[in-house]
Amino acid sequence: MEDAIRDLRERFGGLPTPAEAEDIWADLWHEEAHNSTALEGNTLVLHEVEKLLDEGKAVGAKPLRDYMEVRGYADAATWVYGQALEPGDWTDGSLITVTEVRRIHETLMLPVWTVEPTPGATDYEGPGSFRRHEIKAFSAGMKPPSWTEVDHRMRDWVDSAEVLREENGTPLPERLAAVHNNFEQIHPFLDGNGRAGRLSLNLLLARLGYPPAIIHKRDRDKYLRAMQRADQGEVGPLGELIARAVTNNLNRFVLPAVAGPVKLVPLAALETENVKERALRAAAARGRLRAVKGADGSWRSSKAWVAQYEATRYQRRG
């Protein structure tokens, strides 16, 4: 992850803002809104998410709640990335504030709340407000604190996030995992904690110059097991999951867009529907794909060279 981010910063000027690279962020929002809501049981598939977010069309015959969940998540994600990279007067220089966390939750939950409020919620527990209910222990045994502790625990949590700026010998993914897990342990809201926690994690990542981490629905069980291990103080598996998610988004969405057709990027950023990274690596090793092997042993090529390779892939060589 660090090698890929170093490449992005040194060769391409770092993470582009949403205004600079609207298409990149649109693709990321589609993926994130689909997968993060699917982790919580949302039934919309990716093309239904794209239709809803791009055209405002509710295709399919899914429950209205599902459409509103995706709409709210996409609105919150849009706010998060704009806020992270161009904060204006919102931030005091902290990596994240309690006000920002509450704004994320309010934007996230307001659309679905208008059609289906959380059962049992009081007038003081709407979108953006901390819970005033006790939460039962989770299936693995971890019990969130009493609601009377939530406010001061969240203030401590935003202070603890500053550890992400420090070089203290612990790899950044493990520090991110600890911060993210602590948010979910506090469980500050009556509903929507998983989505709000992942959006808050992505606000932190973007402010540190990293693309967001999207936990895919296919990794739901792995994610939940990693969170349970983090509850016991073992943050390595969750840190690895976050690092892989960040690197995957960097290679899939960011590097191909900012590099243009001729800049050299890792092969993982150049795979297409027809040619995957493994095939590109084999072609580079055989000399069929123009590529440069770095001192670290990894191959780099360009969009133009990959296009040439695809055009001549099945031609016999003399």
Residue pairs with C-beta under 8 A, 6 or more apart in sequence:
1 172
1 173
1 210
1 243
1 244
1 246
1 247
1 250
2 172
3 296
4 247
4 250
4 251
4 255
4 266
5 209
5 210
5 250
7 255
7 265
7 266
8 14
8 15
8 250
8 254
8 255
8 258
9 209
11 263
12 255
12 258
12 259
12 263
13 258
14 209
15 85
15 206
15 209
15 210
15 211
15 254
16 24
16 254
16 257
16 258
17 85
17 86
18 25
18 78
18 81
18 82
18 85
19 86
21 254
21 257
21 258
23 257
24 253
24 254
24 257
24 258
25 78
25 81
26 54
27 253
28 77
28 81
28 211
28 212
28 214
28 249
28 253
29 53
29 74
29 77
29 78
30 46
30 49
30 50
30 53
31 46
31 214
31 249
32 73
32 77
32 202
32 212
32 214
33 49
33 53
33 70
33 73
33 74
33 77
34 44
34 45
34 46
34 49
34 70
34 217
35 214
35 215
35 216
35 217
36 73
36 194
36 195
36 198
36 199
36 214
36 215
37 44
37 66
37 69
37 70
37 73
37 195
38 44
38 217
38 220
39 194
39 215
39 217
39 220
39 223
40 69
40 194
40 195
42 66
42 69
42 70
43 62
43 63
43 66
44 52
44 60
44 62
44 66
44 67
44 70
45 60
47 59
48 59
48 60
48 62
49 70
51 57
51 58
51 59
52 58
52 59
52 67
52 70
52 71
53 70
53 71
53 74
58 67
64 115
64 116
65 112
65 115
65 116
68 111
68 112
68 114
68 115
68 116
69 111
69 112
71 111
72 107
72 108
72 109
72 110
72 111
72 112
73 108
73 195
73 199
75 107
75 108
75 111
76 104
76 107
76 108
76 195
76 199
77 199
77 202
77 212
79 103
79 104
79 107
80 104
80 199
80 202
80 203
80 206
81 202
81 206
81 212
83 90
83 91
83 100
83 203
84 202
84 203
84 206
84 207
85 206
90 97
90 99
90 100
91 97
91 100
94 158
94 161
94 162
95 158
95 161
95 162
95 164
95 165
95 204
95 207
95 208
96 158
96 161
96 200
96 203
96 204
96 207
97 158
98 154
98 155
98 158
100 200
100 203
101 154
101 158
101 188
101 196
101 200
102 128
102 129
102 130
103 128
104 196
104 199
104 200
104 203
105 127
105 128
105 189
105 192
105 196
106 127
106 128
107 127
108 127
108 192
108 195
108 196
108 199
109 126
109 127
109 128
109 189
109 191
109 192
110 127
113 126
113 127
117 126
118 125
118 190
118 191
120 133
120 190
121 190
121 191
122 132
124 132
125 131
125 132
125 133
125 189
125 190
129 189
130 147
130 150
130 151
130 154
130 188
130 189
131 147
131 150
131 187
131 188
131 189
131 190
132 147
132 190
133 147
133 190
134 146
134 147
135 143
135 144
135 147
135 187
136 143
137 143
140 228
140 231
141 231
142 185
142 228
142 231
144 185
144 186
144 187
145 153
145 186
150 186
150 188
153 186
153 188
154 186
154 188
157 179
157 182
157 183
157 186
160 179
160 182
161 179
161 204
163 175
163 179
164 172
164 175
164 176
164 179
164 204
164 208
165 208
168 175
171 239
172 208
173 239
173 240
173 242
173 243
173 246
174 235
174 236
174 239
175 239
176 201
176 204
176 205
176 239
176 242
177 226
177 230
177 235
177 236
177 238
177 239
177 241
177 242
178 230
178 235
179 201
179 204
180 197
180 198
180 200
180 201
180 238
180 242
181 227
181 230
181 231
181 235
181 238
183 193
183 197
183 200
183 201
184 193
184 194
184 197
184 227
185 231
187 193
188 196
189 196
198 213
198 215
201 213
201 242
202 212
202 213
205 211
205 212
205 213
205 246
206 212
210 246
210 250
211 246
211 249
211 250
211 253
211 254
212 246
212 249
213 242
213 245
213 246
213 249
214 245
214 248
214 249
215 223
215 241
215 245
216 245
219 241
222 237
222 241
223 238
223 241
225 237
226 237
226 238
226 240
226 241
227 238
229 235
229 236
229 237
229 238
230 237
230 238
250 269
251 266
251 268
251 269
252 269
255 265
255 266
255 269
256 265
256 269
256 270
256 303
259 265
259 269
259 302
259 303
260 303
261 302
261 303
261 304
261 307
262 302
262 303
262 304
263 302
264 292
264 300
264 301
264 302
265 300
265 301
265 302
266 298
266 299
266 300
267 277
267 280
267 281
267 284
267 291
267 298
267 299
267 300
267 301
268 277
270 277
270 280
270 301
270 302
270 303
270 306
271 277
271 280
272 306
272 310
274 310
275 283
275 306
275 309
275 310
275 313
280 289
280 291
280 299
280 301
280 306
280 309
281 299
283 289
283 309
283 313
284 291
284 293
284 299
284 301
285 299
288 309
288 313
289 301
289 305
289 306
289 309
290 301
290 302
290 305
290 308
290 309
291 299
291 300
291 301
291 305
292 299
292 300
292 301
293 299
293 300
294 300
